[in-house]
Amino acid sequence: MHKIKTFLLKNGPLLATIAIFILVYAIGGQLYPAMKKPQVFLNLFINNASLLIISIGMTVVVIMGGIDLSVGAMIALSSVASAALLQNNLNPILVMVLMLLMGIGLGFVMGCIIHYLKVEAFVVTLMGQFFARGMAYVINESSVTIKNEFYNFLALTKIHLPYFEKAYVYIPTLAGIVLLIFTFILLTSTRFGRTVYAIGNNEQSALLMGLPVARTKLIVYSFSGFCSALAGIVFSVSLLSGYGGYAQSMEMDAIASVVIGGTALTGGTGTVLGTLFGVMINGIIVSILQFNGTLTSWWTRIGVGVLTLIFIGIQSLFYVGKKEK
């Protein structure tokens, strides 16, 4: 009995997230039987590929006790910059590498300012958001169409899954899944992951323990920048265009997905597996609204907002209570 209680206390928010996902999906399936089709389920991964990627990066930042508000703007900058470079006939692989390096660079600079200059992450990453969004519009104020054979191949090639009749995903969708597995292993099975959790629990204690706090912070914010740039590449591949107005307020969707997934905004606890279900819940709500056809997309915001508040309450019950003990 004690083991069960310990397990529930440790994994309560994650289990609650999974339960909510199953409940919402079951309700959607009962209301609209077409939602039970395998392709509709896979569409959750296809339609939310970029959101999943930035949410994974956001999860690591939040576990460490930070925040990154630049992720949505970085998607826009990455998409329009890659589109502009492809218009000049640059090699698409080189373009992708340059975008990833740009994202890592911005994340590294923000991490340096946050750690060494002791400026709040909220302020620094907000300025990063303004910079990235502004640079995106400086490159081009309108949408830039991508006409590249390699990007077309990535955008249109379907990967059919065994045992699911006619069900498929696109190549960019796999980026989020691979990143999820990598990050899960990174956080749960490496010294770096344990250091991230330690900093999130108590940065001063982590310093006294001799943990590499500065290096870890820089890596985490660089990793978030990498995820944002990767999400921008996926975004531009999926839409075959780049635009400075893409991913408006997407950082808020990422934060909501992280919170709904059971990661505490106070830091020190959480998992990318929960974030996956947080993203999926967001996608399920959108799917239900699409099948309904009469409700506006603003109901998605309402639903996600309510769920975020609920999960903040759940976190206070599980995490604050544990810290007081």
C-alpha positions, 0 to 999 in steps of 0.5 A: 500500500505504501508503494502505491501511495509513493507511486501516486505521489511521484507520478500523480500529475502525469497520471492525471494528464494521461487520464484526461487525455483518454477521457477527452479522446473517448468523449470525442469518439462517442460524439463523432465516431470518425474520430476513432479512425487511426488516421485521426489519431495520427493527425494529432502528431502531424498537426502538432509536430512543431508544437511538440518540438518546442514544448520538449525544449520548453519542458527542459527549461521549465524543469531547470526553473527557467522560461523561454518566451522566444520559441514562437518568434524563433519558429517564424525567423527560422521559417522565413530565413530558410525560405529566403536562403532557398530562394537564392538556391542554397543547398537545403541541407546547408540551410537547415544546418544554418537555421539550427546553428542560428537557434542554438546561437540565440539560445546561448546568448540568452543563457549567458545574459540570464546566468552571468548578468543575473537578468530574469529569464522572463525579461531576457527571453521576451527581448529575444522574442522581440528580436527574432520576430523583428528580424523575421519581418526585416528579412521579408514582410510578406510570405515567402513561398518555398520551391525546392525539390528536397523540401517538397519531398519531405512535405509530401512523402507519406510513411505508411504504418504497418497494421494500420490500413491506409494510416500514415505520417509525414517525414517531418512528424518523425522529428518530434518523436525522435527528439522526444525519445532523445530528451527522455533518455537525456533527462532520466538516464544521464548526469546532465539530466540529474543536474537539470532537476537539481538546479530546478529544485535549488540552484544554490544547493546545486552550486554547493554540491559542485554541479556545473550550473553555468554550463548546464544553463547555457546548454539548456537554453541552447537546446531550447533554441535548437528545438525552436529552429527545428520546429521552424524547419518543420513548420516551413516544410509542412507549409512550404513557405516562410513568414514572420507572422507564423507561430504567434503566441505559440510559446503560450501553447507550449507553456500550457502543454508543459503545465498540463503535462505535469511539469511544475513552473517552479522547476525541479520536476516534470517529464517530457512524456507528460508534455507529449500528452499535454500537446495531444490534449491540445490537439484533441480539443482542436479535432473535436471543434473541427468535427463539430464545425459550429464552434470557433477556434477560440474555444480551444483557448478556453479549454486549454486555459481551464485545463492549465488552471486545473493542472496548476492546482493539481501541481500545488497539491502534489508538489508544494505539499511534498516540499513542505514535508 
